[in-house]
Amino acid sequence: MRDTGLAGHFALKKGVWALTDSSANKQPCVAFYHSGQKNDAWVVKVTSPEREQWYQWEKELKMYHFVMNHFTSDELRALRFVFISFILFSLT
């Protein structure tokens, strides 16, 4: 993160992914918002596919939206294994 001027707003380095709250009524923080507008950062908002969850952001930030398939049972099982292994490794 770097200071971008007198206003005291911060911007993210180019190419960074900025994960943000998925509440429909919340805007991203100033650094995320300005970096996203300048196409310096990818602001990622994970939501349900319901239109009201993403439509306002699409209008204001000129965003793209992608729909991802849900995880399969095998993928969830593998992810759970990695997560549990990481916790056990951290405890040793």
C-alpha positions, -999 to +999 in steps of 0.1 A: +000+000+000+013+035-008+002+070+001-011+087-031-012+123-021-023+151+001-058+136+007-042+108+027-059+081+007-040+049+001-039+029-031-030-007-036-001-019-057-010-028-093-023-064-097-034-069-061-066-088-053-086-069-026-112-091-009-141-072+006-173-076+025-202-091+006-230-070+022-251-054-005-253-021+014-215-016+020-190+000-003-153-011-002-129+009+018-114+040+002-081+023-008-100-006-025-125+018-042-099+041-057-075+013-067-104-005-084-115+027-102-080+032-115-078-005-126-048-010-103-064-037-081-090-064-086-117-057-059-132-091-053-167-093-037-181-127-032-219-128-031-248-150-038-260-148-075-290-127-065-290-095-085-294-071-056-262-085-041-240-072-070-259-049-093-252-015-075-215-023-075-216-032-112-231+002-120-208+023-098-175+005-103-180-007-138-172-042-126-173-075-143-190-104-126-181-141-129-202-170-118-184-199-104-197-234-101-201-247-066-174-271-052-179-308-058-180-332-028-145-344-037-132-308-038-147-300-004-132-332+010-098-322-003-101-287+010-111-300+044-081-323+044-057-294+036-073-273+063-071-300+090-036-309+080-026-272+083-041-269+118-024-301+129+010-290+115+006-256+132+001-274+166+034-293+164 
